[in-house]
């Protein structure tokens, strides 16, 4: 709203009576909602403020919904009430009972519904304009067609793309990259065709055939864009699709004249794009790979190094407990294995015992540890691990040489030295935690299975590394019991 917007709106209120009061209330609710969205997003940058940030964002959404429900264009509330009941029945279990290990696919699932809503609004608006005969002069709505076409194009590809990402993360379809010769060329041709339809619709908005061809192409692009991407890289894809959903929502706001959709869509689109770039950097992926697909597969040359002939050293819970009980400095490295076994509470209990015996415990968090950014932070915070004990990779990497023991709990690729030492490795160049520089390393792992990258981990064969095999939760429980006796 411009600087003159409020005075003009107040003047309209004075002149418009009840209608003016309603419009003032709606726009005020939208302004409050937008402010709360921005403050909520800002709070998510700090772990100790993240919960409050989510609460502010939820309150902002409540204001946005209330403002929308007062819109004069609503003829009946019947379907809105039905949607509220059905949506709540679906949304509450998704938010309350879905485990953290399944959060990435839940987010992808949510993106699908959000993008579907934007797409249906776009199709409905187009239908109302041209199939119901509301618009008699198509040239007069070319500006609106820009927003409408953008909304449907990005909304449709996000629907199918999010569904494919959900399927891969949930293992309903293979997590391996599905590729074929000339795939990128086909994808680019389809995208060029969709953009061509979009541009033609700006010239001739009333061409219904072109509109639905563009929509069909967008649905196809979403599928073909995600198929060549491996399951390990799905979090980056989900973040990018989040950006697309935000762009579609913002375009919806322009198409129907809704200020809060414009603002929150822009916030969602920009934050999702920046997160995708940061995650790509943390995984040593170029953003071009994300945009054009066909990444996530290992190079055909494979790793230049082999672990043939090397052996791992196993350690008992009793011996590991002795090391930890008398260590001056311990660095814990949580990974997806901790999330799967829900062992965060045992991790916190073990750390408290070490601290009671005079040791110092810190937590090293890799940007892409787990299945989504912040995954480990959320799990540790759930177990009441102090926020000031959690350190980002850049903050703690220089401290590993000082650590008496580094405890790796279910992490794999993010601690693999091959990322620094083996140019032939598919993860070469990826920033990792310098666990191999610690004086001693204890790795809690179910088996010697490879991580997402599908390669052996040199760290497990290091002479300073000892493997404690078994479920992380059970192994940590044994460690807790043994440390208590020392």
C-alpha positions as CSV (number, residue, x, y, z in Angstrom):
1,X,0.0,0.0,0.0
2,X,1.4,3.4,-1.0
3,X,2.0,6.4,1.4
4,X,-1.3,7.8,0.2
5,X,-3.1,4.5,0.4
6,X,-4.2,4.8,4.1
7,X,-5.6,8.4,3.7
8,X,-7.4,7.4,0.5
9,X,-8.8,4.3,2.2
10,X,-10.0,6.3,5.2
11,X,-11.7,8.7,2.8
12,X,-13.4,5.7,1.1
13,X,-14.6,4.5,4.5
14,X,-16.2,7.8,5.2
15,X,-17.9,7.8,1.8
16,X,-18.7,4.1,1.5
17,X,-20.2,3.3,4.9
18,X,-20.4,-0.5,5.7
19,X,-18.5,-1.5,2.5
20,X,-15.7,0.9,3.3
21,X,-15.4,-0.3,6.9
22,X,-15.2,-3.9,5.6
23,X,-12.5,-3.0,3.1
24,X,-10.5,-1.2,5.8
25,X,-10.7,-4.2,8.1
26,X,-9.6,-6.6,5.3
27,X,-6.6,-4.5,4.3
28,X,-5.6,-4.0,8.0
29,X,-5.8,-7.8,8.5
30,X,-3.6,-8.3,5.4
31,X,-1.0,-5.7,6.6
32,X,-0.9,-7.4,10.1
33,X,-0.6,-10.8,8.5
34,X,2.3,-9.6,6.2
35,X,4.2,-8.1,9.1
36,X,3.8,-11.3,11.1
37,X,5.0,-13.4,8.1
38,X,8.1,-11.3,7.8
39,X,8.9,-11.4,11.5
40,X,8.2,-15.1,11.7
41,X,10.6,-15.8,8.8
42,X,13.2,-13.6,10.4
43,X,12.9,-15.5,13.7
44,X,13.6,-18.8,11.9
45,X,17.2,-17.7,11.4
46,X,17.9,-18.4,15.1
47,X,17.1,-21.8,16.7
48,X,16.1,-20.4,20.1
49,X,13.6,-18.1,18.3
50,X,12.3,-20.6,15.7
51,X,9.3,-21.8,17.8
52,X,8.2,-18.2,18.3
53,X,8.7,-17.5,14.6
54,X,6.4,-20.4,13.7
55,X,3.7,-19.1,16.1
56,X,3.9,-15.6,14.6
57,X,3.6,-17.1,11.1
58,X,0.6,-19.2,12.2
59,X,-1.0,-16.1,13.8
60,X,-0.4,-14.2,10.5
61,X,-2.1,-16.9,8.6
62,X,-5.1,-16.6,10.9
63,X,-5.3,-12.8,10.1
64,X,-5.0,-13.5,6.4
65,X,-7.8,-16.1,6.5
66,X,-10.1,-13.8,8.5
67,X,-9.5,-10.9,6.1
68,X,-10.3,-13.2,3.1
69,X,-13.5,-14.5,4.7
70,X,-14.8,-11.0,4.8
71,X,-14.4,-10.4,1.1
72,X,-17.6,-9.1,-0.5
73,X,-17.2,-11.5,-3.4
74,X,-18.1,-14.5,-1.3
75,X,-21.7,-15.7,-2.2
76,X,-22.0,-18.6,0.3
77,X,-19.9,-20.0,3.1
78,X,-21.1,-23.6,2.6
79,X,-18.1,-24.9,0.6
80,X,-15.7,-22.8,2.6
81,X,-16.9,-24.4,5.8
82,X,-16.7,-27.9,4.2
83,X,-13.1,-27.0,3.1
84,X,-12.2,-25.8,6.6
85,X,-13.4,-29.1,8.1
86,X,-11.8,-31.4,5.5
87,X,-8.6,-29.4,5.5
88,X,-8.3,-29.4,9.2
89,X,-9.0,-33.1,9.3
90,X,-6.1,-33.7,6.9
91,X,-3.7,-31.0,8.1
92,X,-3.8,-31.7,11.8
93,X,-2.6,-35.4,11.6
94,X,0.0,-34.4,9.0
95,X,1.5,-31.8,11.4
96,X,1.0,-33.6,14.6
97,X,1.7,-37.3,14.0
98,X,4.1,-37.4,11.0
99,X,7.6,-38.3,12.4
100,X,10.5,-35.9,11.7
101,X,12.1,-38.6,9.5
102,X,9.1,-38.2,7.1
103,X,9.0,-34.4,7.3
104,X,10.6,-33.8,3.8
105,X,7.9,-35.9,2.0
106,X,5.2,-34.3,4.1
107,X,6.5,-30.9,3.0
108,X,6.5,-32.0,-0.6
109,X,2.9,-33.3,-0.2
110,X,1.9,-29.9,1.3
111,X,3.5,-28.1,-1.6
112,X,1.5,-30.2,-4.0
113,X,-1.8,-29.1,-2.4
114,X,-0.7,-25.4,-2.3
115,X,0.3,-25.4,-5.9
116,X,-2.9,-27.2,-6.9
117,X,-4.9,-24.5,-5.2
118,X,-3.0,-21.8,-7.1
119,X,-3.5,-23.7,-10.4
120,X,-7.2,-24.2,-9.8
121,X,-7.7,-20.6,-9.0
122,X,-5.9,-19.7,-12.2
123,X,-8.0,-22.1,-14.3
124,X,-11.2,-20.9,-12.6
125,X,-10.4,-17.3,-13.2
126,X,-9.6,-18.0,-16.8
127,X,-12.8,-20.0,-17.2
128,X,-14.8,-17.1,-15.7
129,X,-13.2,-14.6,-18.0
130,X,-13.5,-16.4,-21.4
131,X,-15.6,-19.5,-21.1
132,X,-18.4,-17.7,-19.2
133,X,-18.2,-14.7,-21.5
134,X,-17.3,-12.2,-18.8
135,X,-14.6,-10.5,-20.9
136,X,-15.8,-9.1,-24.2
137,X,-12.5,-7.4,-25.2
138,X,-9.5,-9.9,-24.7
139,X,-7.0,-7.2,-25.4
140,X,-8.1,-5.3,-22.3
141,X,-7.0,-8.2,-20.0
142,X,-3.5,-8.8,-21.4
143,X,-1.9,-7.5,-18.3
144,X,-3.9,-9.8,-16.1
145,X,-3.1,-12.7,-18.4
146,X,0.6,-12.3,-17.6
147,X,-0.1,-13.0,-13.9
148,X,-2.7,-15.7,-14.7
149,X,-0.4,-17.6,-17.2
150,X,2.6,-17.4,-14.8
151,X,0.4,-18.7,-12.0
152,X,-0.9,-21.7,-13.9
153,X,2.5,-22.5,-15.5
154,X,4.5,-22.6,-12.3
155,X,1.6,-24.0,-10.3
156,X,1.0,-27.0,-12.6
157,X,4.6,-28.0,-12.8
158,X,4.9,-27.7,-9.0
159,X,1.9,-30.0,-8.5
160,X,3.4,-33.0,-10.4
161,X,7.0,-32.2,-9.4
162,X,6.0,-32.2,-5.7
163,X,4.1,-35.4,-6.2
164,X,7.1,-37.1,-7.8
165,X,9.4,-35.8,-5.0
166,X,7.0,-37.2,-2.4
167,X,7.0,-40.5,-4.2
168,X,10.7,-40.8,-4.2
169,X,11.1,-39.7,-0.6
170,X,8.4,-42.1,0.5
171,X,10.0,-44.8,-1.7
172,X,6.7,-45.3,-3.6
173,X,8.9,-45.1,-6.7
174,X,12.7,-45.7,-7.1
175,X,15.0,-43.1,-5.5
176,X,17.5,-43.7,-8.2
177,X,17.9,-41.2,-11.0
178,X,15.8,-42.2,-14.1
179,X,17.5,-41.0,-17.2
180,X,17.5,-41.5,-20.9
181,X,19.4,-40.2,-23.9
182,X,18.5,-36.7,-24.8
183,X,16.5,-36.1,-21.6
184,X,17.7,-32.5,-21.0
185,X,16.9,-31.7,-24.7
186,X,13.4,-33.1,-24.3
187,X,12.8,-31.2,-21.1
188,X,14.1,-27.9,-22.5
189,X,11.9,-28.4,-25.6
190,X,8.8,-28.9,-23.4
191,X,9.7,-25.9,-21.3
192,X,10.2,-23.8,-24.4
193,X,6.8,-25.0,-25.7
194,X,5.1,-24.0,-22.5
195,X,6.8,-20.6,-22.5
196,X,5.8,-20.1,-26.1
197,X,2.2,-20.8,-25.2
198,X,2.5,-18.4,-22.3
199,X,3.7,-15.6,-24.6
200,X,1.1,-16.3,-27.2
201,X,-1.6,-16.1,-24.5
202,X,-0.4,-12.6,-23.7
203,X,-1.0,-11.7,-27.4
204,X,-4.3,-13.6,-27.6
205,X,-5.7,-14.3,-24.1
206,X,-8.9,-15.8,-25.5
207,X,-7.3,-18.8,-27.1
208,X,-8.6,-21.5,-24.9
209,X,-6.8,-24.3,-26.7
210,X,-3.4,-22.7,-26.1
211,X,-4.2,-22.2,-22.5
212,X,-4.9,-25.8,-21.8
213,X,-2.0,-27.0,-23.9
214,X,0.3,-24.8,-21.7
215,X,-1.3,-26.3,-18.6
216,X,-0.8,-29.9,-19.9
217,X,2.9,-29.2,-20.8
218,X,3.5,-27.7,-17.3
219,X,2.1,-30.9,-15.7
220,X,4.4,-33.0,-17.9
221,X,7.5,-30.8,-17.1
222,X,7.0,-31.3,-13.4
223,X,7.2,-35.1,-13.8
224,X,10.1,-35.1,-16.2
225,X,12.0,-32.5,-14.2
226,X,12.1,-34.7,-11.0
227,X,12.5,-38.2,-12.6
228,X,16.3,-37.8,-13.3
229,X,17.1,-36.6,-9.8
230,X,18.3,-39.0,-7.1
231,X,16.5,-39.5,-3.8
232,X,19.6,-38.1,-1.9
233,X,19.1,-34.8,-3.6
234,X,15.3,-34.6,-3.1
235,X,15.6,-32.0,-0.3
236,X,17.1,-29.5,-2.7
237,X,14.3,-30.3,-5.2
238,X,11.7,-29.8,-2.5
239,X,13.2,-26.4,-1.6
240,X,13.2,-25.4,-5.2
241,X,9.6,-26.5,-5.7
242,X,8.7,-24.5,-2.6
243,X,10.1,-21.5,-4.4
244,X,8.0,-22.3,-7.5
245,X,4.9,-22.6,-5.3
246,X,5.6,-19.2,-3.8
247,X,5.9,-17.7,-7.2
248,X,2.6,-19.2,-8.3
249,X,0.9,-17.9,-5.1
250,X,2.4,-14.4,-5.7
251,X,1.1,-14.5,-9.3
252,X,-2.3,-15.5,-8.0
253,X,-2.3,-12.4,-5.8
254,X,-1.7,-10.2,-8.8
255,X,-4.3,-12.0,-10.9
256,X,-7.1,-11.7,-8.3
257,X,-5.9,-8.5,-6.6
258,X,-5.0,-10.0,-3.2
259,X,-2.3,-8.1,-1.4
260,X,-1.4,-10.8,1.2
261,X,-0.9,-13.4,-1.5
262,X,1.5,-11.2,-3.4
263,X,3.5,-10.6,-0.2
264,X,3.6,-14.1,1.3
265,X,4.1,-15.6,-2.2
266,X,7.1,-13.4,-2.8
267,X,8.5,-14.3,0.7
268,X,8.1,-18.0,0.0
269,X,9.5,-17.8,-3.5
270,X,12.6,-15.8,-2.5
271,X,13.4,-17.8,0.6
272,X,12.9,-21.1,-1.2
273,X,15.2,-20.0,-4.0
274,X,17.9,-18.9,-1.6
275,X,17.7,-22.1,0.5
276,X,18.0,-24.1,-2.7
277,X,21.2,-22.2,-3.6
278,X,22.7,-22.7,-0.1
279,X,21.8,-26.4,-0.1
280,X,23.3,-26.9,-3.5
281,X,26.5,-25.3,-2.3
282,X,26.6,-27.5,0.8
283,X,26.2,-30.6,-1.4
284,X,28.7,-29.4,-3.9
285,X,26.0,-29.2,-6.6
286,X,25.9,-26.4,-9.1
287,X,22.5,-24.7,-9.2
288,X,22.3,-25.4,-12.9
289,X,22.1,-29.0,-12.0
290,X,19.1,-28.3,-9.9
291,X,17.4,-26.3,-12.6
292,X,18.0,-28.7,-15.5
293,X,17.9,-32.0,-13.7
294,X,19.9,-35.2,-14.3
295,X,21.9,-34.8,-11.1
296,X,22.1,-37.1,-8.2
297,X,23.9,-39.9,-10.1
298,X,27.5,-40.8,-9.4
299,X,30.0,-40.1,-12.2
300,X,30.5,-43.1,-14.4
301,X,34.3,-43.1,-13.7
302,X,33.6,-44.0,-10.0
303,X,36.0,-43.4,-7.1
304,X,39.7,-43.5,-7.7
305,X,40.3,-45.1,-4.3
306,X,39.4,-48.5,-2.9
307,X,39.0,-49.9,0.6
308,X,39.8,-53.4,-0.5
309,X,42.0,-55.2,2.1
310,X,41.2,-52.6,4.8
311,X,39.3,-53.6,7.9
312,X,37.2,-51.8,10.5
313,X,37.7,-52.0,14.2
314,X,34.7,-52.8,16.3
315,X,34.4,-51.5,19.9
316,X,32.1,-52.6,22.8
317,X,29.8,-50.3,24.6
318,X,31.9,-50.8,27.8
319,X,35.1,-49.6,26.1
320,X,33.4,-46.8,24.3
321,X,31.9,-45.6,27.6
322,X,35.3,-45.5,29.3
323,X,36.6,-43.2,26.5
324,X,33.7,-40.9,26.8
325,X,33.6,-40.8,30.6
326,X,37.2,-39.6,30.8
327,X,37.3,-37.3,27.7
328,X,37.9,-33.6,28.2
329,X,36.2,-32.6,25.0
330,X,33.6,-34.6,23.0
331,X,32.0,-33.5,19.7
332,X,28.8,-35.2,18.7
333,X,28.0,-35.5,15.0
334,X,24.3,-36.4,14.5
335,X,23.0,-37.8,11.2
336,X,20.0,-39.4,9.6
337,X,20.6,-42.6,11.6
338,X,19.9,-40.7,14.8
339,X,16.6,-39.4,13.3
340,X,15.5,-42.9,12.2
341,X,16.0,-44.4,15.6
342,X,14.7,-41.3,17.4
343,X,17.8,-41.4,19.6
344,X,18.1,-37.6,20.4
345,X,16.9,-38.0,24.0
346,X,19.6,-40.7,24.7
347,X,22.2,-38.4,23.1
348,X,21.3,-35.6,25.4
349,X,21.3,-37.9,28.4
350,X,24.8,-39.2,27.5
351,X,26.1,-35.6,27.1
352,X,24.8,-34.7,30.5
353,X,26.6,-37.6,32.1
354,X,29.9,-36.7,30.3
355,X,29.5,-33.1,31.5
356,X,28.9,-34.2,35.1
357,X,32.2,-36.0,34.9
358,X,34.0,-32.8,33.8
359,X,33.9,-33.2,30.1
360,X,32.7,-30.6,27.5
361,X,30.2,-31.7,24.8
362,X,29.4,-29.8,21.6
363,X,27.3,-30.7,18.6
364,X,28.5,-30.4,15.0
365,X,25.7,-29.8,12.5
366,X,26.3,-30.2,8.8
367,X,23.9,-28.1,6.6
368,X,22.4,-31.1,4.9
369,X,22.6,-33.7,7.7
370,X,19.4,-35.7,7.7
371,X,16.8,-35.1,5.1
372,X,16.2,-31.4,5.3
373,X,18.0,-28.2,6.5
374,X,17.7,-27.8,10.2
375,X,16.6,-31.5,10.7
376,X,19.3,-32.2,13.3
377,X,18.7,-28.8,15.1
378,X,15.0,-29.5,15.5
379,X,15.5,-33.1,16.8
380,X,18.1,-32.0,19.3
381,X,16.0,-29.0,20.4
382,X,13.1,-31.4,20.9
383,X,15.3,-33.3,23.4
384,X,16.1,-30.0,25.2
385,X,19.7,-29.8,24.0
386,X,20.8,-26.2,24.7
387,X,20.9,-24.1,21.6
388,X,24.4,-22.7,22.4
389,X,25.9,-26.2,22.2
390,X,24.9,-26.6,18.5
391,X,27.5,-25.4,16.1
392,X,27.3,-25.0,12.3
393,X,30.0,-26.7,10.2
394,X,32.0,-23.4,9.7
395,X,32.0,-22.7,13.5
396,X,33.2,-26.1,14.7
397,X,35.4,-27.6,12.0
398,X,38.6,-26.1,13.4
399,X,37.8,-27.6,16.8
400,X,38.0,-31.3,15.8
401,X,41.8,-31.6,16.4
402,X,41.2,-30.5,20.0
403,X,38.5,-33.2,20.5
404,X,39.4,-36.3,22.5
405,X,36.5,-38.2,21.0
406,X,34.2,-37.4,18.1
407,X,30.9,-39.5,18.2
408,X,29.3,-40.0,14.8
409,X,25.7,-41.1,15.1
410,X,24.3,-42.3,11.9
411,X,26.1,-39.8,9.7
412,X,27.9,-41.0,6.6
413,X,28.6,-38.8,3.5
414,X,28.9,-35.6,5.5
415,X,31.9,-37.0,7.3
416,X,33.6,-38.9,4.4
417,X,37.2,-37.7,3.9
418,X,36.9,-38.7,0.2
419,X,35.2,-35.4,-0.4
420,X,38.6,-33.8,0.2
421,X,41.1,-36.5,-0.8
422,X,39.6,-38.4,-3.8
423,X,39.0,-36.4,-7.0
424,X,37.3,-39.5,-8.5
425,X,34.6,-39.5,-5.8
426,X,31.1,-38.3,-6.6
427,X,31.1,-36.2,-3.5
428,X,34.5,-34.6,-4.2
429,X,34.5,-31.0,-3.3
430,X,31.5,-31.2,-0.9
431,X,32.2,-29.4,2.4
432,X,32.4,-32.0,5.2
433,X,32.9,-32.1,9.0
434,X,36.5,-32.7,9.8
435,X,35.8,-35.7,12.0
436,X,38.9,-37.5,10.9
437,X,41.0,-34.9,12.6
438,X,39.7,-35.8,16.1
439,X,42.1,-37.8,18.4
440,X,39.6,-40.7,18.5
441,X,36.4,-41.4,16.6
442,X,33.4,-43.6,17.6
443,X,30.9,-44.3,14.9
444,X,27.4,-45.6,15.8
445,X,26.0,-47.4,12.8
446,X,23.7,-50.3,12.0
447,X,25.9,-51.8,9.4
448,X,28.6,-51.0,6.8
449,X,26.0,-50.0,4.2
450,X,27.0,-47.0,2.1
451,X,25.3,-43.6,2.5
452,X,23.1,-41.8,0.0
453,X,26.1,-41.3,-2.3
454,X,26.5,-45.0,-2.6
455,X,30.3,-45.0,-1.8
456,X,32.5,-46.4,0.9
457,X,33.4,-44.1,3.7
458,X,37.2,-43.9,4.3
459,X,36.6,-42.6,7.9
460,X,35.3,-46.0,9.0
461,X,38.6,-47.7,8.0
462,X,40.8,-45.0,9.7
463,X,43.1,-46.3,12.4
464,X,41.6,-43.9,14.9
465,X,38.0,-45.0,14.2
466,X,36.1,-47.6,16.2
467,X,32.7,-48.9,15.1
468,X,29.9,-49.5,17.6
469,X,27.3,-51.5,15.5
470,X,23.6,-51.6,16.2
471,X,20.6,-49.4,16.5
472,X,21.6,-45.9,17.6
473,X,19.0,-45.7,20.3
474,X,19.9,-49.1,21.8
475,X,23.6,-48.4,21.5
476,X,23.3,-45.0,23.2
477,X,21.2,-46.6,25.9
478,X,24.0,-49.0,26.7
479,X,26.5,-46.2,26.7
480,X,24.4,-44.3,29.2
481,X,24.2,-47.3,31.5
482,X,27.9,-47.9,31.3
483,X,29.0,-44.3,31.9
484,X,26.7,-44.2,35.0
485,X,28.7,-47.1,36.5
486,X,32.1,-45.3,36.0
